[in-house]
Amino acid sequence: MLCAAYWSHKLNQSLLIVTHGLISNQDGLTLHPDLFLWEHLLLKRKRRWFATSSHNPLSLYASLLDTSSAHILASNIALDASIQQYWIASPYHAQLTRDAVRVMSEESLPWCEEDAVWMCELLNPLLSEEAMQLKFVGAALLLLCEKPLHASPVSFPEISGGYLPNRHPDGVDGGHIMRLMSEIQMLLNQSPAAHRRTRGDMDVHGLWFWGGSKAWQGDDLDRMHVASKNPCLQGLVEPKSANIIITEPENLINLVRQDSELPKYIFLIGEGVMVHLNKPLLFCFRQRGWEVQGMASEKEGFQLIRQYC
């Protein structure tokens, strides 16, 4: 069963969505290693494949609500009328390679609200010179802009675990936003977080701005009750009476016990695809591997997920 603090619904009525649940290696598409505990059960399920963009738990939740990640964060704070735009700000730890900068995967970076508060206090003097402000919503970070930036950086889920782009984002302000992120890198290098080092956590080397959205003053969003251990999503959702789990592979063991039945509906996402794993009505032979066989659109995939929510 699921941890009692997070779950009250029966597993045979529930929905599990795992971001980065599928990865690529020399043999093709495979499960993330942290899902191997359940592979013998997953291979027995019927499959339906969909194309999809890269997602982390926050962006996936936003897609289910048919809104942007930035809108979800902004709906949790009081916005000044001067704010015209906002962006998600994702912290990262970087590793230099021979000719590129590799970004540690988001789920591997320890991060909490204390870190978000520290980041705001450190960077807001710099950002105020640009008519910007960094706000924290739980452990998540939102960049508020009085002057809109016209740029289209790739989403952080696309570069998490990969490499920082080596060219400016598209848009007339692509160079501006890249220079700003470079200035933040230098400031973080000069002022590492003492409290993180005391905890034994790795340094944060930068912020990646993505998902820019026009400031919106609208009705409250219809929320879904969701169980998650993701630090940025966890503070935005209500786990009580949830019948949905949204998680990275590393945290699934903290939400579903190895000896328990898996949820009825399962979606694994990664490497540009999403697979729906459904319990067959009749006996289904165990399949081998994770070869993609035909793909429907991402829109169809999210329509199907919403039917189970």
C-alpha positions in Angstrom: 0.0 0.0 0.0 1.0 3.6 -0.2 2.3 5.5 2.7 -0.7 6.4 4.9 0.2 10.0 5.1 -0.2 10.3 1.3 -2.9 7.8 0.3 -6.4 6.8 1.1 -7.7 5.4 -2.2 -7.6 1.8 -3.3 -4.7 1.1 -5.6 -7.0 -0.6 -8.1 -8.7 2.8 -8.6 -5.6 4.9 -8.7 -3.3 6.5 -11.3 0.5 6.5 -11.3 2.6 8.7 -13.6 6.4 8.4 -13.5 8.5 11.0 -15.2 11.9 9.9 -16.5 10.6 6.3 -16.1 12.1 5.4 -19.5 15.7 5.9 -20.5 17.9 5.0 -23.5 21.1 2.9 -23.4 23.1 1.0 -25.9 20.3 -1.6 -26.2 17.6 1.0 -26.9 14.7 2.0 -24.6 14.6 0.5 -21.1 13.2 1.2 -17.7 14.9 3.5 -15.3 17.0 1.3 -12.9 14.9 2.4 -9.9 11.8 0.8 -11.5 13.5 -2.6 -11.9 11.8 -3.8 -8.7 8.5 -3.7 -10.5 9.5 -4.6 -14.0 8.1 -8.1 -13.8 4.7 -6.6 -13.1 4.9 -3.8 -15.6 5.9 -6.2 -18.4 2.6 -8.1 -18.0 0.5 -5.1 -18.8 -1.1 -4.0 -22.1 0.7 -1.1 -23.7 -0.2 2.0 -25.7 2.4 4.4 -26.9 2.3 8.2 -27.3 4.7 10.9 -28.4 5.4 13.5 -25.7 7.7 16.3 -24.8 10.0 16.2 -21.8 8.4 16.6 -18.4 9.2 16.9 -14.7 6.5 16.4 -12.1 5.6 20.1 -12.0 5.3 20.5 -15.8 3.3 17.3 -16.0 0.9 18.5 -13.3 0.5 21.8 -15.2 -0.2 19.9 -18.4 -3.0 17.9 -16.7 -4.6 21.2 -15.7 -4.1 22.6 -19.2 -2.0 25.5 -18.0 1.6 26.5 -17.6 4.0 25.6 -14.7 4.5 29.4 -14.1 0.8 30.0 -13.8 0.5 27.4 -11.1 3.2 29.0 -9.0 1.9 32.5 -9.7 -1.6 31.5 -8.5 -0.1 30.9 -5.1 1.3 34.5 -4.5 0.0 38.0 -4.6 1.2 39.7 -7.8 1.8 43.4 -8.1 0.0 45.0 -11.0 3.4 46.0 -12.4 4.3 42.3 -13.1 3.9 41.6 -16.8 5.5 38.2 -17.1 6.9 35.3 -15.0 9.3 32.4 -15.5 10.1 29.1 -13.7 13.6 29.3 -12.3 15.2 25.8 -11.9 18.4 25.4 -9.8 21.0 23.1 -11.1 24.4 21.6 -10.3 26.8 21.5 -13.2 29.8 19.4 -14.1 32.4 20.5 -16.7 33.2 18.0 -19.4 35.8 18.3 -22.1 33.7 20.6 -24.3 30.4 21.1 -22.6 28.6 21.7 -19.3 26.6 18.7 -18.1 23.6 19.4 -15.8 22.9 16.9 -13.0 19.4 15.5 -13.2 16.9 17.5 -11.3 15.9 14.6 -9.0 19.5 14.1 -7.9 19.9 17.6 -6.6 18.8 18.0 -2.9 16.6 21.0 -2.7 14.1 22.4 -0.1 12.3 25.6 0.9 15.3 26.8 2.9 17.4 26.7 -0.2 14.7 28.6 -2.2 14.6 31.3 0.5 18.4 31.6 0.5 18.4 31.9 -3.3 15.9 34.8 -3.3 17.8 36.7 -0.7 21.1 36.3 -2.6 19.8 37.1 -6.1 17.2 39.8 -5.6 19.6 42.7 -5.3 21.0 41.8 -8.7 17.6 41.1 -10.2 16.1 44.3 -9.0 18.4 46.2 -11.3 16.6 44.4 -14.2 13.1 45.2 -12.8 12.8 41.6 -11.8 12.2 39.7 -8.5 12.7 36.1 -7.5 9.9 34.6 -5.4 9.7 31.2 -3.7 6.6 29.1 -3.5 7.5 26.3 -1.2 10.7 25.0 -2.7 9.8 26.2 -6.2 11.2 29.5 -7.6 9.4 32.0 -9.8 11.0 34.9 -11.6 8.7 38.0 -11.9 9.4 40.6 -14.6 8.0 44.1 -15.0 9.3 44.1 -18.6 8.5 41.0 -20.7 11.4 39.1 -22.2 11.0 37.8 -25.7 12.9 34.6 -25.7 12.3 30.8 -25.8 14.8 28.9 -23.7 14.3 25.1 -23.8 12.5 23.7 -20.8 14.5 22.5 -17.9 13.1 19.0 -18.2 14.8 18.8 -21.6 18.3 19.6 -20.3 18.1 17.9 -16.9 20.6 15.1 -16.9 22.0 16.4 -20.2 23.9 19.5 -21.3 23.5 23.2 -21.1 22.7 24.8 -24.5 25.8 26.4 -26.0 23.9 29.1 -27.9 21.4 31.8 -27.1 17.7 30.9 -27.0 15.5 32.0 -29.9 14.0 35.5 -29.6 15.2 39.1 -29.6 15.9 38.8 -25.8 17.7 35.4 -26.1 21.1 37.0 -25.5 19.8 39.1 -22.6 18.4 36.2 -20.7 21.5 34.1 -21.3 23.7 36.9 -20.0 21.5 37.2 -16.9 21.9 33.5 -16.3 25.6 33.8 -16.7 25.8 36.6 -14.1 23.8 34.4 -11.7 26.3 31.6 -12.3 29.2 33.9 -11.3 27.4 35.2 -8.2 26.6 31.7 -7.0 30.3 30.7 -7.6 31.4 33.7 -5.4 28.7 33.0 -2.7 28.1 29.3 -2.2 25.4 28.3 0.3 27.0 27.7 3.7 23.9 25.9 5.0 24.0 23.4 2.1 27.7 22.6 2.7 26.9 22.1 6.4 24.2 19.6 5.3 26.7 17.9 3.0 24.8 18.9 -0.1 26.4 19.8 -3.4 26.7 23.4 -4.5 24.1 25.0 -6.8 25.8 26.5 -9.8 23.0 28.3 -11.6 19.4 28.9 -12.4 17.7 28.0 -15.7 14.8 30.2 -16.7 12.1 28.6 -18.7 8.3 28.4 -19.3 7.9 32.2 -19.6 4.2 33.2 -19.4 2.3 36.4 -19.6 1.1 37.5 -16.2 -2.5 36.4 -15.8 -5.1 37.6 -13.3 -7.8 35.0 -13.6 -10.0 32.6 -11.6 -8.4 30.1 -9.3 -7.2 27.0 -11.0 -9.0 23.7 -10.5 -6.6 21.7 -8.4 -6.1 18.0 -8.3 -5.3 16.0 -5.2 -1.9 14.5 -5.9 0.7 12.5 -3.9 4.3 13.4 -4.8 7.7 13.6 -3.2 9.1 16.1 -5.7 10.1 19.2 -3.7 8.7 21.7 -6.1 5.4 20.0 -6.7 4.9 18.7 -3.1 4.2 22.2 -1.7 1.6 23.0 -4.4 -0.7 20.0 -4.1 -2.9 18.4 -1.5 -2.1 14.7 -0.9 -5.1 14.0 1.3 -7.6 11.7 -0.5 -5.4 11.8 -3.7 -5.9 9.1 -6.3 -3.0 10.3 -8.4 0.8 9.8 -7.9 3.2 11.9 -9.9 6.8 11.0 -9.2 10.3 10.5 -10.4 11.6 6.8 -10.3 13.9 7.5 -7.4 10.9 8.5 -5.1 8.5 5.7 -6.1 9.8 3.4 -3.4 8.8 6.1 -0.8 5.2 6.1 -2.2 4.5 2.5 -3.1 5.8 -0.4 -1.1 7.6 -3.1 -3.1 5.3 -5.8 -1.9 2.1 -4.0 -2.7 -0.2 -4.0 -5.7 0.6 -1.4 -8.3 -2.0 1.2 -9.3 -4.5 0.3 -11.9 -3.4 2.9 -14.4 0.3 3.6 -15.0 2.0 6.0 -17.4 5.8 6.0 -17.9 7.4 9.0 -19.6 10.9 9.5 -21.0 13.0 9.9 -24.1 10.2 11.6 -26.0 7.6 8.9 -25.5 4.9 8.0 -23.0 3.6 4.5 -22.5 0.2 3.6 -20.9 0.4 0.4 -19.0 -3.1 -1.0 -18.3 -4.2 -4.1 -16.6 -5.6 -6.5 -19.2 -9.1 -7.9 -18.7 -7.9 -11.3 -19.8 -4.5 -13.0 -19.3 -1.7 -11.3 -21.1 1.7 -12.9 -21.8 4.7 -11.2 -20.3 6.3 -9.0 -23.0 10.0 -8.6 -23.5 11.7 -5.2 -23.6 10.3 -1.8 -24.3 10.2 -1.5 -28.0 7.9 1.3 -29.2 5.1 0.0 -31.5 3.2 2.9 -33.1 2.6 6.2 -31.4 -0.4 8.4 -30.9 -0.1 12.2 -30.2 0.8 13.8 -26.9 -2.7 15.5 -26.9 -4.3 12.1 -27.1 -2.1 10.8 -24.3 -3.1 13.6 -21.9 -6.8 13.3 -22.9 -6.5 9.7 -21.8 -4.8 10.5 -18.5 -7.5 13.1 -17.7 -10.1 10.4 -18.0 -8.5 8.6 -15.1 -8.0 11.6 -12.9 
